[in-house]
Amino acid sequence: MTFPLYRWSAVLVAAMMCATTALSQTADQGTTNPNGTAKKNGVVPLPPVQVEASKAPKKAATPAAPTKAPAAAPEKPETAAKSPKGFVAKQSSAGTKTDTPILETPQSISVVTRDQLDTRNVSTVVEALQYVPGIYTHPGGKDPRFDQYTIRGFNSQGYGAFRDGLKEIGSADNFNHFRTEPYGLERVDVIRGPSSVLYGQIAPGGLVNVITKRPTEERIREVEGQIGSDNKYQGAFDLGGKLNDSGTVLFRLTGLARESNAQVAHFSNFIPDDRLFIAPSFTVKPDSRTTFTVLTDYQHDRSGHAFPVPVLTSNSVGALPLYMGEPSFNKFEQDQLRAGYQFEHRFNDAVTVRQNLRYGEISLDYRYLTAANVIVPGVTTSLSRVARSIYEKTNTFTVDNQVETKVVTGPIKHTILTGVDYQQFWLDSTTLGGTAPSLIIANPVYGQTVATPTTKLLSTDQNTRQTGAYVQDQAKFGNFVTTLGGRYDWSDVNTLNRLTAKTVDAMDSAFTGRAGLAYVFASGFAPYASYSTSFLPTTGVDYASNPFKPVTGQQYEAGIKYEPPGARSRLTLAAFDLTQQNVLTLDTLHSGPSYACASNCQTQTGEIRSRGFEAELTANPVAGLQLVAAYTLMDIEVTKSNQGNVGKVPIITPQELASIFADYTFQGGPLAGFGFGGGVRYIGESYKDLANVYKNPGYAVIDAVLHYKLDVNTTLQLNASNLFNRDEVTCTTTGGCQYISPRIVTATVKYRW
């Protein structure tokens, strides 16, 4: 596979921009002297020396005091928007929307830092989450179209994705979700458990908040090249720093170009994974109290459909590694644009106002062939196929207005956050169906002509609006830290079904809250307990055309966090009890298509409870060693249902997850600059069917990395994920199968100056 000229050009232009900027920009450290005297044309003007005659008798000269070496600049305090060095972060805004120590937040929080993203060579958000407790990534297998994950057993795709504190609005029912390029991220923050009190409509399992790289005063010059498995060729650049000597205007420009086959098992030769990404941003700081940052990005993705053919075996389901599509027909092509800003003004030490705003749009052209029959080994000789074309357009608008006030009432110190946010989501979706030629299983021949689908199967126009008002008080009294919050939301979901000319308008409102208490010992131990709730409006109607009620959730959580004083490490142990109500289930009384239901009707008779234990360790125990480890044990079961599966575990929901990743870099001696690392990820067994008769076996995969700092500017790195190429497949009796990610080997060269 060739790398097109225009993509090489993007990488070369980036490198030229780096070099040109480096040569033309004035060195920041050359504008003043240590004593603050300004330079002029490179010459330092000396203060005038006055000489006077003195009649006083001469005194013995006093010995000059020994000259002290200039003190090293103090390390800047860690903030929630900036990734610290190493794998251990101590601040996060995900749980409170304020810059708060993780130790004081009464809920489970994890942070994947920039150094961890680089060390593991993360290429998707899902890969970033693979070593975070409570998260099952790629449920059902690797899908190059989406970032799919569950948190504490509950689906968070389209419901728990946030960027810079604003929701990446979407729905699990549509295909065009905002996709995230990890090279453009500063860090990834995860909060587990209901979080509607600050963020509104959200799945009960929790949320993932990615933090965008943004302008800094630090001079940033980086270019990177990669080659890897499945004909992967990628180039990237990251530039940033001051645009004027005073540092009141800063910029950041990040970009990436990739051509690759999709790194999926068995089908990589049929599916591309190409990307173009560019993200310009700038910050204006007219004074020390005001900051205005504009964040924009554009991304074009070309990928595809990667499912094996389902095989019926002894009433269960397996997978046949047969590509169902046609390379000339199948495609998943998506363009997305985001533009917004973050404004902050500090009136004084007590009052700060913020406004975060973003507009986004997505356009998707998706075509694929899928199986029209299930394969029975020894009986079925050909695969019948049908064609589908999906066209979706999405527009989103979100704004969050906040006032943060710090007050003292007697011995109690308060940080009070009040806010009003607004979200709007427009979706225009059309699905067309058509016929397609069959495929001989024993000797599949590709290149057959597929007619463009013309039969409308689905056509909807959906408009979702939500307004929320919230207040939160973080109060400190001695070693006690309380977090109390409440929120009220108004939601309106208007859906037009063009095929039936019917409009459904679902208006909901809900109160959600959180109460938490932590006690922070001087020794670094912090036991905590909290209660939190969530709500999530649900689109669609039942058999009688009644709109569905919102899904609700409640969680009790208790645990302990430990950060040894003076050390870069944290241990978190947490126990939780989480329940979700109004879960959609199949309407067994109206199981066929009807006038009100596009396919099988659904009802809201379901309830699911997830109880469990999580442990997480992030540590830098000795110089050069970085470590993350996680363990999750869940007792998750259906507690209400009309499908006869009460007491059963939901399908493809592993109840045990474990992982550990460590990386070590030699600090001295002949191996100085050389590093190596590796990790193990274990995914426990899960069930294929509602009755819990058939299982997907558990499995473990191994990741590895080697890296070497060739000189002060150049780093070489080699990564391998799923090192031993475990070829596992996850199936359901109703939804088919997907393979896990195969072995992927990537070589990286990075140059910074």
Beta strands, then each sheet from edge to edge (+ up, - down):
strand 1: 91-92
strand 2: 100-101
strand 3: 108-112
strand 4: 135-137
strand 5: 149-151
strand 6: 154-155
strand 7: 161-163
strand 8: 166-167
strand 9: 185-192
strand 10: 206-212
strand 11: 220-228
strand 12: 232-242
strand 13: 249-259
strand 14: 274-287
strand 15: 290-303
strand 16: 309-313
strand 17: 316-320
strand 18: 331-346
strand 19: 351-371
strand 20: 382-409
strand 21: 412-440
strand 22: 455-477
strand 23: 480-497
strand 24: 502-519
strand 25: 525-536
strand 26: 551-562
strand 27: 569-586
strand 28: 602-619
strand 29: 625-640
strand 30: 656-665
strand 31: 674-683
strand 32: 686-687
strand 33: 695-696
strand 34: 699-709
strand 35: 714-721
strand 36: 729-732
strand 37: 736-739
strand 38: 744-752
sheet 1: 1+ 2-
sheet 2: 3+ 9- 10+ 7+ 8-
sheet 3: 4+ 5- 6+
sheet 4: 11+ 12- 13+ 14- 15+ 18- 19+ 20- 21+ 22- 23+ 24- 25+ 26- 27+ 28- 29+ 30- 31+ 34- 35+ 38- 11+
sheet 5: 16+ 17-
sheet 6: 32+ 33-
sheet 7: 36+ 37-
end
